[in-house]
Amino acid sequence: MAHALGLDFGTTNTVMALADADGTTQSVSFTSSAGETDSMRTALSFMKDAQLGARALKVEAGQAAIRQFIDNPGECRFLQSIKTFAASALFQGTIVHARRFQFEDLMEVFLRRLENYAGDGWPSDAKRIVTGRPVHFAGSNPDPQLAMTRYNEALSRFGFPEVHYVYEPVAAAFYFARNLKKDATVLVADFGGGTTDYSLIRFETNAGRVSATPVGHSGVGLAGDQFDARIIEHLVAPEIGKGSQFKSFGKLLDVPSNYYLSFSRWNQLSVFKTSREFADLQSLVRQATEPDKLELFIELIEHDEGYPLYQAVSATKMALSSAEEAEFHFAPLGAAGRKSVKRSDFETWIADDLVRIEGALDDVLASTGTAPESIDKVFLTGGTSFVPAVRRIFTNRFDTDRIETGGEMVSIAHGLSLIGERDDIEQWTA
């Protein structure tokens, strides 16, 4: 019987895992209207359903949420990347079909759907839930204590006797360390949707049991979603009015750039439609020097084109990981929505972000006095690790035979479940 449930509540995807007494792990399987899967897109959809009552909402999560959203355009409210709100004091909730949801409500609703999808596979008798947390939360001014308060509030509603938190790269390191044949100093770089985290850990084995000494941690609140935002900023935003102007009391003023900042970030786009900013944008059309562009902008929001845009951007970014040039195609923009993108241009767009990602690596090495040559293994996890410019950060410092990848989707959740089965869990918790 599994003693603990490992929960990797991710910006993009969420995975849960259980570990057996012999150290084997398995992902919790979810069955929804969209089929069976062992990972869930961290997304929610809400739709009114008269059969459930006047105030009741039909809620779906993950792939089922995406399907409900696509099948019911204009009637369904779709939210994604909700994790990025956790540490934001500015986020005080969002209105969904006349009901207000705080962050902890959204997290609970999402996990309740996963509990339902898991059916008999949900570990209702588990004594612990071990949840991953980033070293540094996403956002311009994140409050980690606020995030932990919100996590605690949401998770306390499930009745687990014990709730523990472990740094996400520490969990990934533990998953990786299962296969170590000898003592090693390991650097784990975890690239999520919203954060990049590093953990430096010394692993030693004694009588078949792994022990660890944390050496240091660092991180920065940006990763794959920021790269997506750069693509939107350069390919889409100019077509919907970024850089254009409007008339006000005889003066020409720039259309506020914060509209496009919200549009280019998945979490903010989820709530932009119901914000005061969107109402202000609608009022500018008649004063705009290029009203057609702002009208297109408004149309994209009103028609909930955020998810199709997400798919288009992700496809382009993925293609650029293996090719020097790729096509970006987003049909709602018409002819302007089909463009060729060079990898070199993409790398120029993300250059400042790469500097910050590499700076966080410098921080963990400098603060611990660790020379690159003294690190035995480098474990890269997360989809952004496939971006060639990101990978070069590590190949420029470490021999390629010391760099390993694998388990990009499951390493954190499975590492958390393994840690949850240990008697010395306090050694690992954040």
C-alpha positions as CSV (number, residue, x, y, z in Angstrom):
1,M,0.0,0.0,0.0
2,A,1.3,3.4,-0.9
3,H,2.1,5.6,2.1
4,A,2.3,8.9,0.2
5,L,1.0,10.7,-2.8
6,G,3.5,12.7,-4.8
7,L,1.9,15.8,-6.5
8,D,3.7,17.8,-9.2
9,F,1.3,20.7,-9.6
10,G,2.8,22.2,-12.7
11,T,2.3,25.4,-14.6
12,T,1.7,23.5,-17.8
13,N,1.0,19.9,-16.7
14,T,0.2,18.1,-13.5
15,V,1.3,14.6,-12.6
16,M,0.6,12.4,-9.5
17,A,2.6,9.4,-8.5
18,L,2.7,6.5,-5.9
19,A,5.7,4.5,-4.8
20,D,5.7,0.9,-3.6
21,A,7.8,-0.4,-0.7
22,D,10.3,-1.9,-3.1
23,G,11.0,1.6,-4.6
24,T,9.1,1.2,-7.8
25,T,6.8,4.1,-8.8
26,Q,3.8,4.5,-10.9
27,S,1.8,7.5,-12.1
28,V,-1.8,7.9,-11.1
29,S,-4.0,7.3,-14.1
30,F,-6.9,9.6,-15.0
31,T,-10.0,8.7,-17.1
32,S,-12.1,11.5,-18.3
33,S,-14.4,12.2,-21.3
34,A,-11.2,12.9,-23.3
35,G,-9.8,9.4,-22.6
36,E,-7.1,7.9,-20.3
37,T,-3.8,9.7,-19.4
38,D,-1.2,9.7,-16.7
39,S,-0.6,13.5,-16.9
40,M,-3.1,16.3,-17.0
41,R,-2.9,19.7,-18.5
42,T,-3.2,22.2,-15.7
43,A,-6.3,23.8,-17.1
44,L,-10.0,24.2,-16.1
45,S,-13.1,24.9,-18.0
46,F,-16.5,26.1,-16.5
47,M,-19.8,26.0,-18.3
48,K,-23.3,26.6,-17.1
49,D,-25.5,23.4,-17.1
50,A,-29.2,23.8,-16.4
51,Q,-29.5,20.1,-15.5
52,L,-27.2,20.7,-12.5
53,G,-29.1,23.7,-11.2
54,A,-29.3,27.4,-11.7
55,R,-25.9,28.2,-10.0
56,A,-24.2,24.9,-10.8
57,L,-21.3,24.7,-13.2
58,K,-20.1,21.8,-15.3
59,V,-16.3,21.7,-14.6
60,E,-13.7,19.8,-16.4
61,A,-9.9,19.7,-16.1
62,G,-7.0,18.8,-18.3
63,Q,-7.7,17.5,-21.8
64,A,-11.4,17.2,-21.0
65,A,-11.4,21.0,-20.2
66,I,-9.8,21.7,-23.5
67,R,-12.4,19.6,-25.3
68,Q,-15.3,21.2,-23.5
69,F,-13.9,24.6,-24.4
70,I,-13.5,23.8,-28.1
71,D,-16.9,22.2,-28.3
72,N,-18.7,25.1,-26.7
73,P,-17.2,28.4,-28.0
74,G,-18.5,31.5,-26.3
75,E,-20.2,29.5,-23.5
76,C,-17.2,28.0,-21.7
77,R,-14.7,29.8,-19.5
78,F,-11.2,28.4,-19.9
79,L,-8.3,28.9,-17.4
80,Q,-4.8,27.7,-17.8
81,S,-1.4,28.2,-16.1
82,I,-3.2,28.9,-12.8
83,K,-0.1,28.0,-10.8
84,T,1.5,31.3,-11.8
85,F,-1.1,33.2,-9.6
86,A,-0.1,31.4,-6.4
87,A,2.5,33.9,-5.3
88,S,0.8,37.0,-6.6
89,A,-0.7,39.4,-4.0
90,L,-2.3,41.2,-7.0
91,F,-4.4,38.2,-7.8
92,Q,-7.5,38.3,-5.6
93,G,-9.6,35.9,-7.5
94,T,-11.5,35.8,-10.8
95,I,-15.2,35.9,-11.7
96,V,-16.5,32.8,-13.5
97,H,-20.1,32.9,-14.5
98,A,-20.9,35.3,-11.7
99,R,-19.0,33.3,-9.1
100,R,-15.7,34.4,-7.6
101,F,-12.9,31.9,-7.3
102,Q,-9.8,32.6,-5.2
103,F,-6.5,30.8,-6.1
104,E,-7.1,28.1,-3.4
105,D,-10.6,27.5,-4.8
106,L,-9.2,27.0,-8.3
107,M,-6.5,24.6,-7.1
108,E,-9.0,22.6,-5.1
109,V,-11.5,22.4,-8.0
110,F,-8.7,21.2,-10.3
111,L,-7.5,18.6,-7.9
112,R,-11.1,17.5,-7.1
113,R,-11.6,16.8,-10.8
114,L,-8.4,14.7,-10.8
115,E,-9.6,12.8,-7.8
116,N,-12.8,12.1,-9.7
117,Y,-11.0,11.0,-12.8
118,A,-8.7,8.7,-10.8
119,G,-11.6,6.8,-9.4
120,D,-10.5,3.8,-7.4
121,G,-6.9,4.7,-8.2
122,W,-7.0,7.7,-5.9
123,P,-5.0,6.9,-2.7
124,S,-7.8,7.8,-0.2
125,D,-5.9,6.0,2.6
126,A,-2.5,7.7,2.0
127,K,-1.1,9.4,5.1
128,R,0.9,12.0,3.3
129,I,0.7,14.2,0.3
130,V,4.1,15.4,-0.8
131,T,3.8,18.4,-3.1
132,G,6.5,20.1,-5.2
133,R,7.2,23.8,-5.0
134,P,9.6,25.9,-7.1
135,V,12.7,27.4,-5.6
136,H,11.5,30.8,-6.8
137,F,7.8,31.3,-7.8
138,A,6.9,33.0,-11.1
139,G,5.9,36.6,-11.3
140,S,7.4,40.0,-11.1
141,N,7.2,40.3,-7.3
142,P,6.3,36.8,-6.0
143,D,5.5,36.2,-2.3
144,P,6.5,32.6,-1.5
145,Q,4.8,32.8,1.9
146,L,1.5,33.8,0.3
147,A,1.9,30.9,-2.2
148,M,2.5,28.4,0.6
149,T,-0.5,29.7,2.6
150,R,-2.7,29.3,-0.5
151,Y,-1.3,25.8,-1.2
152,N,-2.0,24.8,2.4
153,E,-5.5,26.1,2.3
154,A,-6.3,24.1,-0.8
155,L,-4.6,20.9,0.2
156,S,-6.0,20.9,3.7
157,R,-9.5,20.4,2.2
158,F,-8.5,16.9,1.1
159,G,-8.0,15.5,4.6
160,F,-4.4,14.1,4.3
161,P,-3.0,13.7,7.8
162,E,0.4,15.1,6.7
163,V,1.2,17.7,4.0
164,H,4.8,18.2,3.0
165,Y,6.6,20.4,0.4
166,V,9.8,19.6,-1.4
167,Y,11.7,21.7,-3.9
168,E,10.8,20.5,-7.4
169,P,14.5,20.0,-8.5
170,V,15.2,18.1,-5.3
171,A,12.4,15.7,-6.2
172,A,13.8,15.4,-9.7
173,A,17.2,14.7,-8.3
174,F,15.9,12.0,-6.1
175,Y,14.2,10.3,-9.1
176,F,17.5,10.5,-11.0
177,A,19.6,9.2,-8.1
178,R,17.9,5.9,-8.1
179,N,20.2,4.8,-10.9
180,L,23.4,6.1,-9.5
181,K,26.1,3.4,-9.1
182,K,28.4,5.4,-6.9
183,D,28.5,8.6,-4.8
184,A,28.0,11.7,-6.9
185,T,27.5,15.4,-6.7
186,V,24.5,16.1,-8.9
187,L,23.2,19.4,-10.4
188,V,19.5,19.3,-11.4
189,A,18.1,21.9,-13.7
190,D,14.3,21.8,-13.8
191,F,12.7,23.9,-16.5
192,G,9.0,24.2,-15.9
193,G,6.4,26.4,-17.6
194,G,6.8,29.3,-15.2
195,T,10.1,28.8,-13.4
196,T,13.7,27.6,-13.8
197,D,15.1,25.9,-10.7
198,Y,18.5,24.5,-9.8
199,S,19.5,22.2,-7.0
200,L,22.9,21.0,-6.2
201,I,22.9,17.8,-4.1
202,R,25.5,15.3,-2.8
203,F,24.3,11.8,-3.0
204,E,25.9,8.9,-1.1
205,T,24.9,5.3,-0.8
206,N,25.4,3.1,2.2
207,A,24.1,-0.5,2.4
208,G,21.8,0.2,-0.5
209,R,20.2,3.2,1.0
210,V,20.6,6.7,-0.6
211,S,21.4,9.6,1.6
212,A,21.7,13.2,0.5
213,T,23.2,16.4,1.6
214,P,21.7,19.5,0.0
215,V,24.5,21.8,-1.2
216,G,22.5,24.7,-2.6
217,H,19.5,26.0,-4.5
218,S,18.7,28.8,-6.9
219,G,16.2,29.7,-9.4
220,V,14.4,32.4,-11.5
221,G,10.7,33.0,-12.2
222,L,10.8,32.4,-15.9
223,A,11.0,29.4,-18.3
224,G,9.0,28.1,-21.2
225,D,6.0,30.4,-20.9
226,Q,8.3,33.4,-21.1
227,F,9.7,32.1,-24.4
228,D,6.1,31.7,-25.7
229,A,5.5,35.3,-24.7
230,R,8.4,36.4,-26.8
231,I,7.0,34.7,-29.8
232,I,3.7,36.3,-29.3
233,E,5.3,39.7,-28.7
234,H,7.2,39.6,-32.0
235,L,4.8,37.7,-34.3
236,V,1.3,38.5,-33.1
237,A,1.2,41.7,-31.0
238,P,2.2,44.0,-33.9
239,E,-0.7,42.7,-35.9
240,I,-3.2,43.6,-33.2
241,G,-2.1,47.1,-32.5
242,K,1.1,47.0,-30.5
243,G,3.0,50.1,-31.3
244,S,-0.1,51.9,-32.6
245,Q,-1.6,55.1,-31.2
246,F,-4.9,56.7,-30.3
247,K,-6.2,60.3,-30.0
248,S,-7.0,61.8,-26.7
249,F,-7.8,65.5,-26.2
250,G,-6.0,66.4,-29.4
251,K,-2.8,64.4,-28.6
252,L,-1.5,61.1,-30.0
253,L,-0.8,58.6,-27.3
254,D,0.6,55.0,-27.5
255,V,-1.8,52.2,-26.9
256,P,-0.8,50.9,-23.5
257,S,1.7,48.1,-23.7
258,N,0.2,46.3,-20.6
259,Y,-2.7,45.1,-22.8
260,Y,-0.1,43.1,-24.9
261,L,1.7,41.9,-21.8
262,S,-1.6,40.3,-20.6
263,F,-2.3,38.9,-24.0
264,S,1.1,37.2,-24.3
265,R,1.0,35.4,-21.0
266,W,-1.3,32.4,-20.6
267,N,-2.2,32.9,-17.0
268,Q,-3.1,36.6,-17.5
269,L,-4.9,35.8,-20.8
270,S,-7.2,33.5,-18.8
271,V,-8.6,36.4,-16.8
272,F,-8.1,39.3,-19.3
273,K,-11.6,38.9,-20.8
274,T,-13.2,39.9,-17.5
275,S,-10.7,42.6,-16.5
276,R,-11.0,46.4,-16.4
277,E,-8.1,46.5,-18.8
278,F,-10.2,44.7,-21.5
279,A,-13.1,47.2,-21.0
280,D,-10.6,50.0,-21.4
281,L,-9.2,48.5,-24.6
282,Q,-12.7,48.3,-26.1
283,S,-13.2,52.0,-25.4
284,L,-10.1,53.0,-27.4
285,V,-11.2,51.6,-30.7
286,R,-13.0,54.8,-31.9
287,Q,-10.0,57.0,-31.0
288,A,-7.4,54.5,-32.5
289,T,-5.3,55.5,-35.6
290,E,-5.5,51.8,-36.6
291,P,-8.9,50.7,-35.4
292,D,-8.9,47.5,-37.5
293,K,-6.0,46.2,-35.5
294,L,-7.6,46.8,-32.1
295,E,-10.9,45.4,-33.4
296,L,-9.0,42.2,-34.3
297,F,-7.4,42.2,-30.8
298,I,-10.9,42.4,-29.2
299,E,-12.2,39.7,-31.5
300,L,-9.5,37.3,-30.5
301,I,-10.3,37.8,-26.8
302,E,-14.1,37.7,-27.3
303,H,-13.8,34.5,-29.3
304,D,-11.5,32.9,-26.8
305,E,-8.6,32.3,-29.2
306,G,-6.1,31.9,-26.4
307,Y,-5.8,28.1,-26.6
308,P,-5.5,27.9,-30.4
309,L,-2.8,30.6,-30.1
310,Y,-1.1,28.5,-27.4
311,Q,-1.1,25.5,-29.7
312,A,0.4,27.5,-32.6
313,V,3.1,29.0,-30.5
314,S,4.0,25.7,-28.9
315,A,4.2,24.0,-32.3
316,T,6.6,26.6,-33.6
317,K,8.8,26.5,-30.5
318,M,9.0,22.7,-30.6
319,A,9.8,22.8,-34.4
320,L,12.7,25.3,-33.8
321,S,14.3,22.8,-31.3
322,S,15.1,20.5,-34.3
323,A,15.1,22.8,-37.3
324,E,16.8,26.1,-38.2
325,E,13.5,27.5,-39.5
326,A,9.9,26.8,-38.8
327,E,6.5,28.1,-39.8
328,F,4.2,29.9,-37.4
329,H,0.5,29.5,-38.4
330,F,-2.4,31.1,-36.5
331,A,-5.4,31.3,-38.8
332,P,-7.4,33.9,-36.8
333,L,-4.9,36.6,-38.0
334,G,-5.6,35.8,-41.6
335,A,-2.7,36.3,-44.0
336,A,-0.7,37.9,-41.2
337,G,-1.0,34.7,-39.2
338,R,1.4,32.7,-41.4
339,K,5.1,33.5,-41.0
340,S,8.4,31.9,-41.3
341,V,10.6,32.0,-38.1
342,K,14.3,31.5,-38.0
343,R,15.9,29.9,-34.9
344,S,18.5,32.7,-34.9
345,D,15.7,35.3,-34.6
346,F,14.0,33.3,-31.8
347,E,17.3,33.1,-29.9
348,T,17.7,36.9,-30.3
349,W,14.2,37.4,-28.8
350,I,14.9,35.2,-25.7
351,A,18.5,36.5,-25.2
352,D,17.8,38.5,-22.1
353,D,15.8,35.5,-20.6
354,L,18.7,33.2,-21.3
355,V,21.0,35.6,-19.4
356,R,18.7,35.4,-16.4
357,I,18.5,31.6,-16.6
358,E,22.3,31.3,-16.8
359,G,22.7,33.9,-14.0
360,A,20.7,31.6,-11.7
361,L,23.1,28.8,-12.5
362,D,26.0,31.1,-11.7
363,D,24.4,31.9,-8.4
364,V,24.1,28.3,-7.2
365,L,27.7,27.6,-8.2
366,A,29.1,30.8,-6.7
367,S,27.1,30.6,-3.5
368,T,28.3,27.1,-2.8
369,G,31.8,27.5,-4.1
370,T,31.4,24.7,-6.6
371,A,33.5,24.5,-9.7
372,P,31.9,23.0,-12.8
373,E,34.5,20.2,-13.0
374,S,33.6,19.0,-9.5
375,I,30.0,18.1,-10.6
376,D,29.7,14.5,-11.5
377,K,26.3,14.6,-13.2
378,V,24.0,17.2,-14.6
379,F,20.3,16.2,-14.9
380,L,18.1,18.3,-17.2
381,T,14.4,18.0,-16.9
382,G,11.4,19.8,-18.4
383,G,10.4,20.5,-21.9
384,T,12.4,23.8,-22.2
385,S,15.6,21.8,-21.8
386,F,15.2,20.8,-25.4
387,V,15.6,24.4,-26.6
388,P,19.1,24.4,-28.2
389,A,20.0,27.8,-26.7
390,V,19.2,26.5,-23.3
391,R,21.1,23.3,-23.7
392,R,24.2,25.3,-24.8
393,I,24.3,26.9,-21.4
394,F,25.2,23.4,-20.1
395,T,27.3,22.0,-22.9
396,N,29.5,25.1,-22.7
397,R,30.3,24.3,-19.1
398,F,30.1,20.6,-18.7
399,D,31.3,17.6,-20.7
400,T,28.4,16.1,-22.7
401,D,28.9,12.7,-21.0
402,R,28.0,14.2,-17.7
403,I,24.7,15.7,-19.0
404,E,21.6,13.4,-18.8
405,T,17.9,13.9,-19.5
406,G,14.8,11.8,-19.1
407,G,11.5,11.6,-17.4
408,E,10.7,15.1,-18.4
409,M,7.0,14.7,-17.5
410,V,7.2,12.4,-14.5
411,S,10.5,12.8,-12.7
412,I,9.3,15.3,-10.2
413,A,6.1,13.5,-9.2
414,H,7.8,10.2,-9.0
415,G,10.7,11.7,-6.9
416,L,8.1,13.2,-4.6
417,S,6.4,9.8,-4.1
418,L,9.7,8.2,-3.3
419,I,10.6,10.9,-0.8
420,G,7.1,10.4,0.8
421,E,7.9,6.8,1.6
422,R,11.0,7.7,3.6
423,D,11.3,7.9,7.4
424,D,13.7,10.8,7.1
425,I,11.2,12.9,5.0
426,E,12.0,16.0,7.1
427,Q,15.5,16.0,5.6
428,W,14.1,16.6,2.2
429,T,11.3,19.1,2.8
430,A,11.5,22.8,2.0
